[in-house]
Amino acid sequence: MRGMVTGLAGSAGLGHTDAMRVLFLLAMLIAVIPAQGIAPPADPARALALALRRIGAEGRLLVVTAHPDDEDNGLLAYYKHGRGFDVTLLTVTRGDGGQNEIGEELFEAIGVLRSEELRAAHRYDGARQRFTGAFEFGYSFSVTETFDKWGEEETIKDVVKVVREVRPHVIATMSIATSGGGRHHQASAFAARRAFDLAAEDIWPELGAPWAVSRLFDSGGGPTEPGWRVPTGDYDPVLGCTYRALGFRARSFHKCQGTGQVARLSAGNPRARSRGGRRLAMRRGAPPPAGGDLFAGLPVYRDPKTGVLSDVPADVWGDRGAPNAADPEGCARRLEGLLVASSSGMRDSVLDALSLAIPLHIEGVASTGVVLPGDRTRVRVLLHNRSARPISVTGAFVQATLRRDQGPHLVEAWAGTLEPGQRRIASVDLTVPTDADAWTVARLNRAAGKDRYVDALDRLHDPALASVVVRADCAGVPLHLAPVPVVHRSVNPAFPDAEEVDLVLLPGVEVRIDPGLLPIPLSSAEALAPVAIKVHVKQREGHRCRVRVRMRPEAGEDGLTKTFTARGPHTELVRFPEVGLAGAGSRRWRLSAVLVDDEGNEAPAVACQEVRYPHIRRVYLERPARAEVVAFPCVVPSDLRVGWVDGTGDQVDECLQLAGVNLHKLSADDLVQGDLSRFDVIVTGVRAYKVRDDLKAAHPRLKRWMDAGGRMVVLYNKSPDMNGGAGARGGSPWAPYTARVGRGRVTVEEARVRVQDPTHALLRHPNSIGDSDWAGWVQERGLYFLEARDERYQDLLQIDEPWPGNKGAKTGSLVTASVGGGSWTYVGLALFRQLPAGVPGSYRLLSNLLANPPR
């Protein structure tokens, strides 16, 4: 589902525009509206109340997990908001190998999406975010495989670096002991334990000064093992809910992983206290006193007046108690008194709270959301003194980094005194030089031979080009004012209010090769086919550039070059000579584009992929202008009438169309009341039963269509979406006979595949499927296999998983059954990953599944 998203920023693409997309956007709109008043604690009163808790609280917690959505947001919220501690979440990967339930982003792009979902979650739980350089290569049943691909020492060093920078008193991580899958979790826990030990040693000085962590806990532990509970079920009157409820709200932003519905679980009584809370087991260090907290007995509180550390909170406010955040002026007076009495090392936390008690509201709004080199945009800066005191603004600036080799550029907007309640709006022009190159894009470049990123940012990418920076004081007391991103606002019906996006700087010229993967099926070893690709050039009107496109065989032979000149926005159809197999089983070519200046110098061309949904900040991912061509022997059925039902998160339909299959997208009307006899075969995209209620409603009609000779191919669905009964444990109401979708999978892409019936038409016609068709697969063999419970099903494959955690022959990856004069076939094979990667066997097999049976 393309939804709000993607492709070359601003260029035309293959995005769907049918009613299903509108329904998806409406669902997303509903999902981002806070329920039961649970909102991020960013309003002035709650922010001030929480800042008061942080005075004197110096505990530091580091939580280490494997993927976005592994974290316990309630635990993060408890220590950040409830205790006032510094809380950092280290997510070892960005979730790059995960599935996508709301769009088509995969690999690096879904890593960017999931990182932004973490940012959205942290608006609620308050945690800081860090990453290692590990790339999530996909689900794994082996810690050994995980570290082989990530690089064990590199990953541990990444964690040690974060430990030495954060300097936590306590680390909390995942369980290292499990018999299940998802061994990235265990690898992350192992890395956390090793970092606990090694961070204190005098090694790797380039990673920072040694730091000894006091304790490490994990989420494991049996019922008889001592455990320590974090009271996430406690109600917090400042937050207006329990920490667990706030955590549910935070977790609901991991929407591409299907957690949007979790928000509904927090819709009960927000004052309800859950018993116990989160239980953790002690793994390293001296245990806390019996019945104590994770930090019990550690010197994590400092008396702001004396500077003395203690294991219990200091009596900061005396008999009068803490100030009332609902009375900011009274609060400010109390804080001023504390500031005078505070030791020098404690002034910052007092000033943080005092700055919230003397609120200065700041906004920066740009006239456009995107600028290019040579552009100018008007930025309106709003300053509103919401306090009862005059505020002296020594300078309000628009700050932007425009060149990589230079520091921030400052443009002053206003300076002066704001009386109580006074507003000031100032406008400045931000001029972008023609040689600006500090694009506001995320860069994720993978290392050769490892599932790791090279020089990737180890924290959240800043998606904003500019921010408003204000230096101000009140009666000589400096105010701590965080930079405010400059945004652009516009009307968009998909957003609750005006749509707000960060101001970004993009390249003046973007180049994208379309398609990114061109499959060329050849019906015989002697057949030839031309190569024709489109090169999209995005640049402003009147601008001219030269683009050179190279096509090189993967084997390293001399390549071919085509050069053209583009004026303004332009699409060039680039043709290369016919290609063939030349005696090989398959052949692959790599295409790349460069920009050529007037002196003949070449510079890499890039495009910027926009990732944009209502629940996250808009972000761009830099993509090199590259593509691939793959030729392979394959008979694609001709004159086939194929109906396609869109699911979520796959490009299978586009790949089939590029291979020459004529698809007709089925709307709700087509399914519920259209003439299905027009189609020989109907294919449902991945997870279609999750998002297409019309598909479920049409089930009786589809059954009659199959009885009459129609053939239905169902690409994989997750268990809860395909099954019925309590907890989705019952049989699937959408299968023709008794069956259910299980959680069986094979994660090793090279795993041995054994054909159960080599004579079956699906494995013989029109392409004979052999061992070579299982070569070159990426990430995994398959997932969510069918558990057939009726003798009318035929299981065509067995796949041998080698890892002990999932060892054995797996069935259910390709299951078919006759239904009247037609058939129903379930495909658990991960074709949605193989086709975009240009794996020849996936095209040959899917062509067989589509083909009319031989007569």
Residue pairs with C-beta under 8 A, 6 or more apart in sequence:
1 16
1 20
1 21
1 24
1 102
1 103
1 104
1 646
1 647
1 648
1 649
1 691
2 13
2 15
2 16
2 21
2 103
2 104
3 21
3 24
3 25
3 28
3 102
3 103
3 613
4 25
4 28
4 103
4 494
4 612
4 613
4 614
5 103
5 104
5 105
5 610
5 611
5 612
5 613
6 13
6 15
6 103
6 104
6 105
6 109
6 609
6 610
6 611
6 612
7 13
7 15
7 512
7 609
7 610
8 510
8 512
8 536
8 538
8 607
8 608
8 609
9 370
9 506
9 510
9 538
9 607
9 608
9 609
9 610
9 620
10 370
10 538
11 510
11 512
11 536
11 538
11 569
13 514
14 654
16 646
16 665
18 646
18 665
18 667
19 667
19 668
20 646
20 667
20 668
20 691
20 692
24 102
24 691
25 494
25 614
28 102
28 255
28 260
28 494
28 613
28 614
28 615
29 494
29 495
29 496
29 614
31 252
31 255
31 260
31 263
31 615
32 496
32 614
32 615
33 496
34 249
35 249
35 263
35 264
35 266
35 267
36 241
36 245
36 266
36 267
36 270
37 240
37 241
37 270
38 124
38 240
38 241
38 245
38 246
38 249
38 266
38 270
40 123
40 124
41 47
41 50
41 81
41 124
41 126
41 238
41 239
42 123
44 328
44 356
44 359
44 386
45 325
45 326
45 328
46 238
46 239
46 325
47 356
48 325
48 328
48 331
48 353
48 356
48 357
49 238
49 325
50 81
50 84
50 126
50 238
51 349
51 352
51 353
51 356
52 322
52 323
52 325
52 331
52 353
53 81
53 82
53 83
53 84
54 84
54 349
54 352
54 353
55 84
55 304
55 316
55 338
55 346
55 349
55 350
55 353
56 301
56 302
56 303
56 304
56 313
56 314
56 316
56 346
56 349
57 83
57 84
57 85
57 300
57 301
57 313
58 85
58 86
58 300
58 301
58 302
58 309
59 79
59 83
59 85
59 86
59 169
59 170
59 295
59 298
59 300
59 301
60 85
60 86
60 87
60 88
60 166
60 167
60 168
60 169
60 170
60 300
61 79
61 85
61 86
61 87
61 88
61 168
61 169
61 170
61 171
61 172
61 294
61 295
62 88
62 90
62 162
62 163
62 166
62 168
62 170
62 171
62 172
62 213
63 71
63 72
63 75
63 76
63 87
63 88
63 89
63 90
63 127
63 171
63 172
63 173
64 90
64 92
64 159
64 171
64 172
64 173
64 174
64 188
64 189
64 191
64 192
64 195
65 71
65 89
65 90
65 91
65 92
65 173
65 174
65 185
65 188
66 91
66 92
66 93
66 136
66 174
66 182
66 184
66 185
66 187
66 188
67 91
67 92
67 93
67 95
67 98
67 114
67 136
67 184
68 91
68 94
68 95
68 114
68 115
68 117
68 118
68 254
68 257
69 95
69 114
69 117
69 251
69 254
69 257
69 259
70 91
70 174
70 185
71 89
71 91
71 121
71 127
72 219
72 232
72 247
72 278
73 121
73 124
73 125
73 246
73 247
73 248
73 250
73 251
74 125
74 232
74 242
74 243
74 244
74 245
74 246
74 247
74 248
74 278
75 172
75 230
75 232
75 243
75 247
75 278
76 87
76 89
76 125
76 126
76 127
76 247
76 250
77 124
77 125
77 126
77 232
77 239
77 243
77 246
77 247
77 250
78 230
78 231
78 232
78 234
78 243
78 277
79 85
79 87
79 230
80 86
80 87
80 125
80 126
80 127
81 125
81 126
81 236
81 238
81 239
81 243
81 246
82 234
82 236
82 243
83 295
85 295
85 300
86 128
86 166
87 125
87 126
87 127
87 128
88 127
88 128
88 129
88 130
88 162
88 166
88 168
89 118
89 122
89 127
89 128
89 129
89 130
90 130
90 131
90 132
90 159
90 162
91 118
91 129
91 130
91 131
92 131
92 132
92 134
92 155
92 158
92 159
92 184
92 187
92 188
92 191
93 111
93 131
93 132
93 134
93 135
93 136
93 184
94 111
94 112
94 114
94 115
94 131
94 135
94 136
94 444
95 110
95 111
95 114
95 136
95 257
96 107
96 108
96 110
96 111
96 114
96 135
96 136
96 137
96 444
97 107
97 135
97 136
97 137
97 138
97 139
97 779
98 110
98 114
98 136
98 256
98 257
99 257
99 649
100 106
100 110
100 113
100 256
100 648
100 649
101 255
101 256
101 257
101 258
101 648
101 649
101 687
101 690
102 255
102 256
102 613
102 648
102 649
103 113
103 256
103 613
103 648
103 649
104 649
104 650
104 651
105 112
105 113
105 256
105 611
105 649
106 649
106 833
106 836
108 444
108 446
108 621
109 609
109 611
109 621
110 256
111 135
111 136
111 444
112 442
112 444
112 461
112 611
112 619
112 621
113 256
113 611
113 613
113 616
114 254
114 256
114 257
115 129
115 131
115 442
115 460
115 461
116 460
116 463
116 611
116 616
116 617
116 619
117 253
117 254
117 255
117 256
117 615
117 616
118 129
118 460
119 129
119 460
119 616
119 617
120 253
120 615
120 616
120 617
121 250
121 251
121 253
121 254
122 128
122 129
122 250
123 250
124 246
124 247
124 249
124 250
125 246
125 247
125 250
128 459
129 459
129 460
130 162
130 166
130 458
130 459
131 456
131 457
131 458
131 459
132 155
132 158
132 159
132 162
132 191
132 458
133 154
133 155
133 158
133 452
133 453
133 454
133 456
133 458
134 150
134 151
134 155
134 158
134 451
134 452
134 453
135 150
135 446
135 451
135 452
135 453
136 184
136 451
137 149
137 451
137 779
138 747
138 779
138 780
139 181
139 182
139 745
139 747
139 780
139 783
140 146
140 181
140 182
140 183
140 184
140 747
140 803
141 181
141 183
141 747
141 801
141 803
141 804
141 805
141 806
142 183
142 803
142 804
142 805
143 183
143 186
143 187
143 190
145 183
145 748
145 803
146 183
146 184
146 187
147 155
147 187
149 450
149 451
150 187
150 450
150 451
150 452
151 450
151 452
154 450
154 452
155 187
155 191
156 191
156 194
156 195
156 198
157 204
157 207
158 458
159 191
159 192
159 194
159 195
160 195
160 198
160 199
160 204
160 207
161 207
161 208
161 458
162 195
162 458
163 171
163 195
163 196
163 199
163 211
163 213
164 199
164 207
164 208
164 209
164 210
164 211
165 208
167 211
168 213
169 213
169 214
169 215
169 295
169 298
169 300
170 213
170 214
170 215
170 216
170 217
170 294
170 295
170 298
171 192
171 195
171 196
171 213
171 215
171 216
171 217
171 284
172 216
172 217
172 218
172 219
172 280
172 294
173 188
173 189
173 192
173 193
173 216
173 217
173 218
173 219
174 185
174 186
174 188
174 189
174 218
174 219
175 185
175 186
175 189
175 218
175 219
175 220
175 221
175 281
176 186
176 189
176 190
176 193
176 218
176 220
176 283
177 186
177 220
178 185
178 186
178 220
179 805
180 805
181 745
181 747
181 805
181 806
183 805
189 218
192 216
192 218
193 216
193 283
193 284
196 213
196 216
196 284
196 285
197 284
198 204
199 210
199 211
199 212
199 213
200 210
200 211
200 212
200 213
201 210
202 210
213 284
213 285
214 285
214 286
214 298
215 282
215 284
215 285
215 286
215 287
215 288
215 294
215 298
216 282
216 283
216 284
216 285
217 228
217 280
217 281
217 282
217 283
217 294
218 280
218 281
218 283
219 278
219 279
219 280
219 281
220 281
221 227
221 279
221 280
221 281
225 281
226 281
226 282
226 287
227 279
227 280
227 281
227 282
228 279
228 280
228 281
228 282
228 288
228 292
228 293
228 294
229 276
229 277
229 278
229 279
229 280
230 277
230 278
230 279
230 280
230 293
230 294
231 243
231 276
231 277
232 242
232 243
232 244
232 247
232 274
232 277
232 278
233 242
233 243
233 244
233 273
233 274
233 275
233 276
233 277
234 242
234 243
234 273
234 277
235 241
235 242
235 270
235 271
235 272
235 273
236 242
236 243
236 246
238 325
239 246
240 270
241 249
241 266
241 270
241 271
242 270
242 271
242 272
242 273
242 274
244 266
244 274
244 277
245 266
245 270
246 266
248 262
248 263
248 265
248 266
249 263
249 266
251 259
251 262
252 259
252 260
252 261
252 262
252 263
253 259
253 615
253 616
254 260
255 613
255 615
256 649
258 690
258 718
280 294
282 288
286 297
288 294
288 295
288 296
288 297
289 296
289 297
296 311
297 311
298 311
299 309
299 310
299 311
300 309
300 311
301 309
301 310
301 311
301 312
301 313
301 314
302 308
302 309
302 310
302 314
302 345
302 346
303 310
303 314
303 316
304 314
304 316
304 338
304 341
304 342
304 343
304 346
304 349
304 350
305 314
305 338
305 341
305 342
305 343
305 346
306 343
307 343
307 344
307 345
307 346
308 314
316 322
316 338
317 323
317 334
320 334
323 330
323 331
323 334
323 335
324 330
324 331
325 331
328 356
328 357
328 358
328 359
328 387
328 388
329 357
329 387
329 388
329 389
331 353
331 357
332 354
332 357
332 358
332 387
332 389
335 350
335 353
335 354
335 357
336 354
336 477
338 350
339 347
339 350
339 351
339 354
339 477
342 350
348 480
351 477
351 478
351 479
351 480
352 480
354 477
354 479
355 479
355 480
355 481
357 387
358 387
358 389
358 391
358 474
358 479
359 386
359 387
360 383
360 384
360 385
360 386
360 387
360 391
360 418
360 470
360 472
360 479
360 481
361 382
361 383
361 384
361 385
361 386
362 381
362 382
362 383
362 384
362 396
362 468
362 470
362 481
362 484
363 381
363 382
363 468
363 484
364 379
364 380
364 381
364 382
364 398
364 466
364 467
364 468
364 484
364 485
364 486
364 487
365 379
365 380
365 382
365 486
365 487
365 488
365 489
366 377
366 378
366 379
366 380
366 430
366 466
366 486
366 487
366 488
366 503
367 377
367 378
367 379
367 488
368 375
368 377
368 488
368 503
369 487
369 488
369 490
369 501
369 502
369 503
369 504
370 503
370 504
370 505
370 506
371 377
371 430
371 432
371 465
371 503
371 504
371 505
371 506
372 432
372 505
372 506
372 507
372 508
372 540
373 432
373 433
373 434
373 435
373 436
373 437
373 505
373 507
373 508
374 432
374 433
374 434
374 508
375 431
375 432
376 429
376 430
376 431
376 432
377 429
377 430
377 432
377 503
378 427
378 428
378 429
378 430
379 398
379 411
379 413
379 427
379 428
379 429
379 430
379 466
379 486
379 503
380 425
380 426
380 427
381 396
381 398
381 413
381 414
381 425
381 426
381 427
381 428
381 468
382 423
382 424
382 425
383 393
383 396
383 414
383 418
383 423
383 424
383 425
383 426
383 470
384 418
384 422
384 423
384 424
385 391
385 418
385 419
385 420
385 421
385 422
385 423
386 421
387 420
387 474
388 420
389 420
389 474
389 475
390 417
390 418
390 419
390 420
390 474
390 475
391 417
391 418
391 472
391 473
391 474
391 479
392 416
392 417
392 472
392 473
392 474
393 414
393 415
393 416
393 417
393 418
393 470
393 471
393 472
394 415
394 471
394 472
394 473
395 412
395 415
395 470
395 471
396 412
396 413
396 414
396 415
396 426
396 468
396 469
396 470
396 471
397 410
397 411
397 412
397 413
397 468
397 469
397 470
398 410
398 411
398 413
398 428
398 430
398 466
398 467
398 468
398 469
398 486
399 408
399 409
399 410
399 411
399 466
399 467
399 468
399 469
399 483
400 408
400 409
400 430
400 465
400 466
400 467
400 486
400 505
401 407
401 408
401 409
401 438
401 465
402 409
402 432
402 433
402 436
402 438
402 505
403 433
403 435
403 436
403 437
403 438
404 437
404 438
410 469
411 428
411 429
411 430
412 428
413 426
413 427
413 428
413 468
414 424
414 426
416 424
418 424
430 466
432 505
436 505
438 465
438 505
439 505
439 506
439 507
439 608
439 620
439 622
440 462
440 463
440 464
440 465
440 502
440 504
440 505
440 506
440 620
441 504
441 506
441 608
441 620
441 621
441 622
442 457
442 461
442 463
442 619
442 620
442 621
442 622
443 455
443 456
443 457
443 621
443 622
444 453
444 456
444 621
445 453
445 454
445 455
445 456
446 452
446 453
446 454
447 453
447 454
461 619
463 502
463 504
463 617
463 618
463 619
463 620
464 485
464 486
464 487
464 502
464 503
464 504
465 486
465 502
465 503
465 504
465 505
466 485
466 486
466 503
467 483
467 484
467 485
467 486
468 483
468 484
468 486
469 481
469 483
470 481
471 478
471 481
472 478
472 479
472 481
473 479
485 502
485 503
486 502
486 503
487 500
487 501
487 502
487 503
488 500
488 501
488 502
488 503
489 498
489 499
489 500
490 498
490 499
490 501
491 498
491 499
492 498
492 499
494 614
495 614
501 612
501 617
501 618
502 617
502 618
504 618
504 620
506 608
506 620
507 606
507 608
508 539
508 540
508 543
509 537
509 538
509 539
509 543
509 545
509 595
509 605
510 537
510 538
510 539
510 605
510 606
510 607
510 608
511 535
511 536
511 537
511 538
511 547
511 593
511 595
511 605
511 606
511 607
511 625
512 535
512 536
512 538
512 607
512 623
512 625
513 533
513 534
513 535
513 536
513 549
513 591
513 593
513 625
513 626
513 627
514 533
514 534
514 535
514 536
514 627
515 533
515 627
515 654
515 658
516 626
516 627
516 628
516 836
517 627
517 628
517 629
517 630
517 655
517 658
517 836
517 837
517 838
518 531
518 533
518 627
518 628
518 629
518 630
518 658
519 630
519 632
519 655
519 658
519 659
519 835
519 838
519 843
520 529
520 531
520 579
520 629
520 630
520 631
520 632
521 631
521 632
521 633
521 634
521 635
521 636
521 659
521 660
521 843
521 847
522 528
522 529
522 580
522 581
522 631
522 632
522 633
522 634
523 633
523 634
523 635
523 636
524 633
525 581
525 583
525 633
526 580
527 580
527 581
528 578
528 579
528 580
529 578
529 579
529 580
529 631
530 575
530 576
530 577
530 578
530 579
531 551
531 575
531 576
531 577
531 578
531 579
531 589
531 629
532 573
532 574
532 575
532 576
533 549
533 573
533 574
533 591
533 627
533 629
534 571
534 572
534 573
534 574
535 547
535 549
535 564
535 571
535 572
535 574
535 593
535 625
536 570
536 571
536 607
537 545
537 547
537 566
537 569
537 570
537 571
537 572
538 569
538 607
539 545
539 566
539 568
539 569
539 570
540 568
541 568
541 569
542 567
542 568
543 567
543 568
544 565
544 566
544 567
545 565
545 566
545 595
546 563
546 564
546 565
546 566
546 595
546 596
546 597
547 563
547 564
547 565
547 566
547 572
547 593
547 594
547 595
547 596
547 605
548 561
548 562
548 563
548 593
548 594
548 595
548 596
548 602
549 561
549 562
549 563
549 564
549 574
549 591
549 592
549 593
550 559
550 560
550 561
550 591
550 592
550 593
550 594
551 559
551 560
551 561
551 562
551 576
551 589
551 590
551 591
551 629
552 558
552 559
552 560
552 589
552 590
552 591
552 592
553 559
553 587
553 588
553 589
554 587
554 588
554 589
554 590
555 587
559 589
560 576
560 577
562 574
562 575
562 576
563 596
564 572
564 574
566 572
579 587
579 589
579 629
579 631
580 587
580 631
581 587
581 631
581 632
581 633
585 632
585 633
585 772
585 840
586 630
586 631
586 632
586 633
586 840
587 630
587 631
587 632
588 628
588 629
588 630
588 631
588 838
589 628
589 629
589 630
590 626
590 627
590 628
591 626
591 627
591 628
591 629
592 624
592 625
592 626
592 627
593 605
593 625
593 626
594 602
594 603
594 604
594 605
594 625
595 602
595 603
595 604
595 605
596 602
597 603
604 624
604 625
605 624
605 625
606 622
606 623
606 624
606 625
607 622
607 623
607 625
608 620
608 621
608 622
608 623
609 620
609 621
609 623
610 618
610 619
610 620
611 618
611 619
611 620
611 621
612 618
612 619
628 838
630 838
630 840
632 840
632 843
632 844
633 767
633 840
633 844
634 659
634 767
634 840
634 843
634 844
634 847
635 766
635 767
635 847
636 659
636 660
636 661
636 843
636 847
637 661
637 766
637 847
637 850
637 851
637 852
640 661
640 662
640 680
640 681
640 850
640 851
640 852
641 662
641 664
641 678
641 679
641 680
641 681
642 656
642 661
642 662
642 663
642 664
642 679
642 680
642 681
642 682
642 683
642 850
643 663
643 664
643 666
643 670
643 676
643 678
643 679
643 681
643 682
643 683
644 653
644 663
644 664
644 665
644 666
644 682
644 683
644 685
645 666
645 671
645 682
645 683
645 684
645 685
645 688
645 692
645 695
646 653
646 665
646 685
646 688
646 691
646 692
647 684
647 685
647 686
647 687
647 688
647 690
647 691
647 692
647 715
647 717
648 685
648 686
648 687
648 688
648 690
648 691
649 686
649 687
649 832
650 685
650 686
650 715
650 832
651 832
651 835
651 836
652 683
652 685
652 686
652 715
652 831
652 832
652 835
652 846
653 663
653 665
653 685
655 835
655 836
655 843
656 663
656 835
656 846
656 850
657 663
659 843
659 847
661 847
661 850
664 678
664 679
666 674
666 682
667 674
668 694
670 676
671 692
671 694
671 695
671 697
671 698
671 701
671 702
672 694
672 697
672 698
672 701
676 682
676 701
676 702
676 705
676 710
677 705
677 708
677 710
679 710
680 710
680 711
680 852
681 710
681 711
681 712
681 713
681 849
681 850
682 702
682 705
682 710
682 711
682 712
682 713
683 712
683 713
683 714
683 715
683 850
684 692
684 695
684 712
684 713
684 714
684 715
685 715
686 715
686 716
686 717
686 832
687 716
687 717
687 718
687 721
688 695
688 714
688 715
688 717
689 695
689 696
689 717
689 721
689 722
689 734
690 717
690 718
690 721
696 733
696 734
699 733
699 734
702 710
702 712
703 736
703 819
705 712
705 822
706 712
706 736
706 819
706 820
706 821
706 822
706 823
706 824
707 819
707 820
707 821
707 822
708 820
708 821
708 822
709 820
709 821
709 822
710 822
711 822
711 823
711 824
711 825
712 819
712 822
712 823
712 824
712 825
713 825
713 827
713 849
713 850
714 734
714 824
714 825
714 826
714 827
715 827
715 831
715 832
716 741
716 782
716 783
716 784
716 826
716 827
716 828
716 829
716 830
716 832
717 741
717 784
718 741
718 784
719 728
719 740
719 741
719 742
719 743
719 784
720 728
721 728
722 728
722 732
722 734
722 735
722 740
722 741
722 784
723 729
723 730
723 731
723 732
723 740
723 741
724 730
724 731
724 732
724 733
725 731
729 740
730 740
731 738
731 739
731 740
731 789
732 739
732 740
732 741
735 786
735 824
735 826
736 792
736 817
736 819
736 824
737 788
737 789
737 790
737 792
737 793
737 817
738 789
738 790
739 786
739 787
739 788
739 789
739 790
739 793
739 815
739 826
740 786
740 787
740 789
741 784
741 785
741 786
741 787
741 826
742 784
742 785
742 786
742 787
742 812
743 784
744 783
744 784
744 785
744 787
744 810
744 811
744 812
744 828
745 780
745 781
745 782
745 783
745 784
745 785
745 806
745 810
745 828
746 780
746 781
746 782
746 783
746 799
746 800
746 801
746 806
746 810
746 813
747 780
747 781
747 801
747 803
747 806
748 780
748 781
748 801
748 802
748 803
749 777
749 778
749 779
749 780
749 781
750 777
751 781
751 799
751 800
751 801
751 802
752 799
752 800
753 774
753 781
753 797
753 798
753 799
753 800
754 797
754 798
754 799
754 800
754 809
755 763
755 769
755 796
755 797
756 794
756 795
756 796
756 797
756 798
757 763
757 794
757 796
758 764
760 794
760 796
760 816
761 848
761 853
761 854
762 796
762 814
762 816
762 825
762 848
762 849
763 769
763 796
763 845
763 848
764 848
765 848
765 851
765 853
765 854
766 847
766 848
766 851
767 844
767 845
767 847
767 848
769 841
769 844
769 845
769 848
772 841
773 840
773 841
773 844
773 845
774 841
775 841
776 839
776 840
776 841
777 830
777 834
777 839
777 841
777 842
778 833
778 834
778 837
778 839
779 830
779 833
780 830
780 833
781 799
781 813
781 829
781 830
782 799
782 813
782 828
782 829
782 830
783 828
783 830
784 828
785 810
785 811
785 812
785 813
785 828
786 793
786 812
786 815
786 826
786 828
787 812
788 795
788 812
788 815
788 817
790 817
792 817
792 818
793 815
793 816
793 817
794 815
794 816
794 817
795 811
795 812
795 814
795 815
796 814
796 815
796 816
797 811
797 813
797 814
798 809
798 810
798 811
799 809
799 810
799 813
800 808
800 809
800 810
801 807
801 808
801 810
812 826
812 828
813 827
813 828
813 829
814 825
814 826
814 827
814 828
814 829
815 825
815 826
815 828
816 823
816 824
816 825
816 826
817 823
817 824
817 825
825 849
827 849
829 842
829 845
831 842
831 845
831 846
834 841
834 842
835 842
835 843
835 846
